[in-house]
């Protein structure tokens, strides 16, 4: 990348007790940015010191206010602009991600050639997808279609003028803050794009069912919150996902229970709808037979923690509780 391009791009990293993962993230950005900001959310593993030694300007969040990734990114962005008001592009990256070699150069060139694109992202991959079925599921989740997109993830290059125009991330959104941002950007006439390029390597480090469950609960909460904010036509943001969670996570199980109690063995046979749904999904999924089956099983299982997340959101709205992030690591 030419030297004049360096001065146009800054980076904001967020993290909490990422340990060696943060070290890899920090090493991967060396030589890609002149200005780097790291926002720490109460780490106790030396992350702040590691980021300082790597040359980052560091913010330690006031943890008396509930942490959200959106709030952390906004504060990092504000500091970045204070340090370098001339910067035109900002790359957001999570502290458990490593930047791919050559990605920034390709992303910046695309932004320069497409002035109406507000966000450009690439392929995020899991570091060890074979370590657990949960890591594999994450790797498949990151593999979204190439070209113009409706949303991005936590790693993305963002045009600062568009980001300021629509008011940054919503700090009260605990998950799915990137798709929510993209809804507002697209409504304002901006575009989101995904390139067929390697962008980051992510380390989910999920090896236990309990971690997967908490992450799925968080997804359900995000679906409910997103539908609440932007569920009206024409966007219908996360409405389908929310309805799907309620249907498969609570209404059909209740219907099967009622049928079983009312009609005995023939009624309990309605529970076959769940393995039949898994079979249908497995036939549609890609990959090896084993992968297709595993993914399908977890696609059906996910509706139960997702509906738990939905109910948590409704509880928080009803009792006007402050939103608290649901962590899985």
N, C-alpha and C positions, 0 to 999 in steps of 0.2 A: 504494500500500500504506500502511495506517495506520502511524503511528510505532511503536506498541506491537508490531506484527508484525515490524518491523526487528530488534528486540532478540532475537527468538526464532530467528533464522536467521543462521548463519555460512557462510563459503565457504572451501574448501580448493582451491587451484590447484596443479597439479604441472607441471613443465616442465624441458626441457633444450635449450638453444640454439634456442629458438623464434623469436627475433628479433622482426620486425614482427608476427608472429602473436600473441605474448604481449602486445604493446602493444595490439592490438585487444581481446584478452581482458580486460585490465586496465581499459580504457576502458568496456567493456560492463557491468562490475559496479558502476561508480560509482553510488551512490544506492540500490543494491539490498541492501547488507549493511553493518552497522555494524562487523563484525569480519571481516577477510580475512587468510588465511594463505597464503603462497606457499612451496612446497617446491622447491628447485632441486637438480638432480642433475648437478652438475659442469659447468655452462654456462661458456662462455668468451666469450659475445657481449654481456655487459652486462645479462643478464636480472635478476640480483640487484639491481643498481642501479635498473633500471626498476621492479621490484616495490616496492622501498623507497620510491622517489619517489611511487609511486601510493598509498602509505599502508598497504601490506601488512606484516604481521609475517613475517619471512623465516627459513626454516631452510635451511641448506646441508648436504646429506647427506654423511656420512662415506663417501667412495667406496672405502675399503679393504674395505668389505662390498659384495658385488655389488648393484647397483641393481635394484629392481623397482618398478613403479608402485604395487603394493599396499603395500610398505614405506613409500614416500613419502607415500601418502595416510594411512596409520596415524599417522605422525609428525606430519603436519599436523593431523590430528584431535586428537591428544593436546595439541598446543600450543593449538589453538582452545579446548578445554575448560579448559585452565589459565588462559587469558585471560578466558574468559567461561563459567563453570560453569553459568550460567542458560540457556544456549542449548539449544533443544529440537530444532532441525532443522539439518542441515548439507548444503550443496550441494557436491558434488565436481564439478570441471570440469578438463579438460585444458587446458594452456596454448596449444594450437593451436586452441582453440574460442572462439567469440564468443557470449555469452549473448543470446538473443532478448529484445526489449523486451516486457515484460508477463508473461514466463514465470513469474517467481518468485511474483508475486501469485496467479496461477491455481494453481500447484502447492501453495502454502501453504494456500489455501482448500480444495483437495481433501484435503490431509492432515488438516485440522481437521475435515472432514466424515466422514472414514473412519479411525477410530482404529486399525483393524487393518492398515492399509496401512503397510508399513515403507519402501517405496521408490516414488517416482513419477518417471516420466521422460516425455519428449515426443519430438518428431521432431527428429532430428539430420540436418542436410543438409550436403552438400559445398559449399564456396565456389565451386569452379570444376569442376563435373562434366564440362563439355565440353572441358577442357584436355587430358585424356588418357583412354584407355579404363580406366586403373587408378583414376582419380578417379571415373569413372562407376560402376565396380564397387563402390566404397566407398559411394557415394550410395545405390545399390540395397540394399546390405547393411544400411544404417541404417534402411531402410523396413520395420520389423517391424509385426505386427498391433496394432491398437488394443484396449484393454481390459485385463483381467487377463492378466498375462504370467508367464513362467517365469524371466525374467532381464532385466537392464538392461545398459547400456554404461557407459563411464567418466564420463559426465555424468548426474547424477541427484540428486534431493533425497531425503535419507535421514533417517528418524526416529532420533534419537540413542539413545533407550532400547532400540530393537531392535538397533541396531548394537553397542552395548555388551553386550547380552544374549548375542549369539552369538559374541563374541570378535573383532570387527573383520575386516579382510581377512587372508587367509593370506599372510604376507610372502614365502613361498617359491614362490608361484604366479607365473610370469613373464608369463603372458597368460591371458585368460579368468578373471581374478580376480573380476570382477563376477558372472558366472553362478555361479561357485563359492560366492560369498557368498550369492547368492539361493537356492541349494540348501539351505543351512543355515537361512536365514530361513524358507523355506516349511516345512521340517521342524519348525521351532519354532512353527508356526501363524500366521506373518505372511504378508502378501500383497504382491505386486509389481504395479504398475499402470502402463500407458502411456496417456497422454492424447493426444487428437487436437489437439495444440497444438505450435506451433513452439517449440523449446527452445534449440538451439544451431546455429551454423554452424561446421563443421569444415573444416580445411585440410590434407588428406592430403599435398598437394604431391608426388604420385607421378607421375613423368614417364618413368621408366625400367623396363624389364622386370626388371632386377636388384632394384629396390626391391620390386616386386610379388612376386617369388620369395621374398625374405627374409621378407616379411610372411606369405606362405602357409606357409613353414617354421615360423614362430612359431605360426600357427594349428594346424598339425599337432602341435606340441609341446603346445599348450594342450589339444587333444583328448585326447592320450595321458595327460597329467597329470590332467585332469578325470575321465577314465574310471577311472584308478587310484584316485582319491580317493572317487568317488561312483558307480562303475559298477555296483554291486550293485543288485538289485531293491529297491524299486520305481522308484527314480529313473532308473537306467541312463544317468547323465549322460555325454554325449559318446561313448557306446558305439557308436551307429550311425555317427557321423562318423569314429571311429577305424577301424571295420571297413571302411567305404567307402574310406578312404585306402589301406588294405592291399590291398583287392580290386583297385581300379583302378590303384593306383600301383606294385604289385609283382607280385601273384599272376597277374593276367591278362596283363601283359607277359611274364612267365616262361612262362606256358602257350602264348602265341602264338609265342614263340621256340622252344620245344620242338616245337610243331606244325610250324613252318616248317622246322626242321632234319630232322624225321622224315619229312615228307610233301611237301616241296618247295613249288611254287607254290600248290597247294591248301591247304597248311598255313599259308603266309604270308597267305592270304586271311582268316585269323582276325583279322588286325589291323584289318579293317574294322569290328570291334566298337566301336572308338573313334570314328570319324566317325559311325557309326550312333547311338551314345550321344549325341553332340553334337546330331545331328538331332532325336532324341527330346526332349532338354532344350529345344532351340530352340522346338519346337512347344508346350511347356508354359509357356515364359517369357512375360512381358508386355513391352509396348513395341513400337517399330517393328521391322520385319524385321531391319534392321541391328543394332539393340540386342540383339534376341533371339539372333541368330547370334553376336555378340561374347561375350555373357554365357555362352552354351552352350560355346563353345570354351574359355573360361577356366575354366569349371566342370570340364571334363574335364582340362585341363592342371593345375589346382590339386592334383589327387590326387598328382602326382609330388613337388612340394615338401612337401606335407602328410605323405607317408610318410617323407620325409627327417626332418621334425620328430619323427615318431613314433620313428624309430630313434635320434635324438639323446636323446630322453627315456629310452629303454631303456638306452642307453649310460651316461647319467648315473646311473640307478638301479643298474646293474650294478657300476659302479666307484665308486659313492657320491660322485659329483662334485657340487660346489655349483652350484645352478641359476644360470645367467647369462642375462640378458635378450637377446633377439634383436632388434636394432634395424634399421629399414628406412630411416630418414631420416639 
